[in-house]
C-alpha cells in the first residue's frame, strides 16, 4: 500500500519490549529525556479535547482508554479530568505498577490491562480511545488491525484520538534502538483510509522545541 515503506518489516516487538524494560518508570523516562515538554503536551491535548467536545455535541464522557499508557502520565494529568472512567493499557509491568501507585486510587481510574496493543482484547466500549506516542511500535498490518479493533469497541458516537510524531521528510523513518517508526502525514492518512477511518478534526501541537519532530493530533471516526 505504501510504496516507499520498507521499515515496517523491521519492527520487532521483542526488541521494543526489551528497550522499554530498561527505561526508568519516570516522566523523563517516558519522554526519553524530554520530561520538560509535559506541560505543553498536556495543555495542547486539553485544548484539542475541549474543542472536540464543543464541536461534537454527541460525544460523551463516560469511559476512555489510554493506549500505551506508560506510568499513567496522560491519564493522571488529562483524561481523568474529562471522563468518568479511564482504563489504561500498557505492556511493561513496572510501568503499570508505577501507574497504579501514582493514580490507582483516583475514583475515575478504571482497569489496568498489561498487554501490547497488538494483543489487546477489549473489555469495554469507549467514548474516546487515546493513542499517543505508541503507534510507531506497530507495523502497518497490525496497526490497521488495531484500528479496526478499536472501531468495534467505540460507542456509537465515539472517536479514536491519535497523537504522534510525524516526519516532515516523507515516507517512514526507523529508530532501531527502540524498534519503532515515525511516519509522515501522508502515510498516516493512508493508514487511516486503509482502516476505513475518517478524520473529523486535526491540530498541530504547539510550543514544542523546534528540533523535535512535529506532532499532530487526529480525531477519527469510522468512515462508513
N, C-alpha and C positions, 0 to 999 in steps of 0.2 A: 504493500500500500504506500509506503513512504520510500521513494526511490533512493534517496541519499542516506538512508538509515542502515547502518551495519552494527552499531554499538549495542543495540538491544540484546543481541545474541550473547554478549559478553557479561551481561548482568548475572551475578551469581548470588543466590540467597545466602549460601553458607559463608561466603566472603563478607557479605554485608553484616550478617549476624555477628561474626567474629569481630569485625571492626567496632560495632556499637557495644559489644560486650566489654571493650577496653576503655570506653568513654565514661568519665565520671557522671554520676546522676545529679548534675547541677544545671542551672540555666546556661552557664557558659559552655558546659559540655554539650547540651542540646543544640546550641547555636555555634558550635565549633569555634569558640573563642570570640564570638561577636555578641555576647550577652547584653552588651550595652544598647543593642538595637531593639530590645524588648519593648520599651515604652512606645517607640514609633510604630512598631509592628502591631501592638495591641490597639493603639489609637486608630491606625488605618483600618484594621479589621472591624473595630467597633463602628466606625463611620460607615463602612460598607454594609454591615448588618442593619444598622439603623435605617439607612437609605433603602435597603432591600425590603424591610418590613413596611416602610412608608409606601413604597411603590406596589407591593404585593399584599393587599389587604387580607387575602385569603390564607396567607402563610401563618401557621400557628406556632406556638412557643411551648408545646408540651414536652417534646423529647428531641435531643440532639445526640449525635455520635461524633466523637473526636477520634479521628483515624491517625495512627502513628503518633499517639498522644505523648510519648516520652514520659517525662515526670509530671505531666498534667499542667504544664505552663499555660496553655491556651484555655483549657477548661477552667482553671483557677482564676485567671485574670480576665476572661472574656465570656465564655459560654454560660457559666452559672449565673451571670447577670441577666441573661435573656431567656433561659429555658428552665422549666420546672424540674427536668431530669436530664443529666448529661452522662452518657456511657462513654467509656474510654477503651480503645483497643490499642495494644502495644505488645510487640513480640519479645522485648527484653524484660526478664523477670525483675531485675533490680530497679529498672525504671518504674515498673508497676508498683513495687514496694515503696519507692520514694513518693510516688503519686498518692498512694493510699495514706502514707504518713502525713503528707502535706495537706491534702484536701479531702481525704476519705470520710471525715466526719461531717462535711458540709451537707446540709439537708438536700441540696439539689444535685448531688453526685449520685449516680445510679450504679451500674455494674461495671466491673473491670474484666476485659477479655484479653487474655495473654496469648496472642497469636499474631502471625503475619497477615497482612491484608489478602494475600493470595490464598490463604486457608480460612478466611473469616466465614463463619456461619452466623448469620444474623439471628438475634433473639427477639428483636422488636422491629416495629416500623417507626420511621423518623420524619420529623418535620425538616430537619437540616442534618445532612451528613457532611461534616467538615474535614477536608483533606488538605493538610498544609505541610510542605517540605517533606513529603514521603513518597509521592507517586513516581519519582525518579528511580525508586528501587524496584519498580515493577516493569518488566519487559512489555512491549506493545501488546502481545496477545493476552497476557494476564491482566494488564490494565483495562483493556476493553471488557474482559470477563468481569472484572471487579466493578466497573461502571454499570454493566448490565445487572449485576447482582444488587448494586445499590438501588437501581430503578425499581426492582422488585420489592424493595423494602422501604420505599418512600411512601409517606401518606399521600392522599390524593393531590394535595397542593404543595407537597414538599419539594425541596431543592437540594442539589449537591453543590457544595461550595469547594472550589479548587483554588488554593493559593500556592503558587510555585514560582521558583526562579525560571527565567526564560533566557536563552541565549540569543543575542542580537545578531549572531553570525549566520543564522540559518541552520537547518538540519539539527543534529544532535551532537552533544559533547559528552564524553565519557570521563568519569572520575574513577580511576582504577583502585584508589585507596579504599573507598567505601562501597565500590561496585554499584554506582548509580549513574544515571544520565541526566543531563539538562537539555530540555527540548526547546525548540523555537516556538514562537507564537503560531506559525502556520502548521507545524507538526501537531501541536496541541489541538488546533482546530480540526485537523484531520482525524485525530483520535476521538474527539467529541462526536464528530459526524459518524465515525465507524461504530460508535456505541449508541447511535440513534439519540443523541442529546442535542438540545439547542441551548444557546447561551441567552439568558434573559437580562443579564447585567454583567458588565466587566469594568474594572477600575484598576489603575496602576498605583501601587504603593508609593507613597511619598516619604521624603525625609530619611532615606537610607543613604549611607556613604556611596558616592558615585563609582567607587571601584568595585562594588559588589554587582552581582547580576541584577538586572531589572526584575521586579517581582510584580506579577499580575494576579488579580482575583477575578474569578468567574463564578457566576451563579447559573446552574444548569438544571434544566428540566427535560423530561422525555419529549422528543420531537413529535412523536405520534401517540 
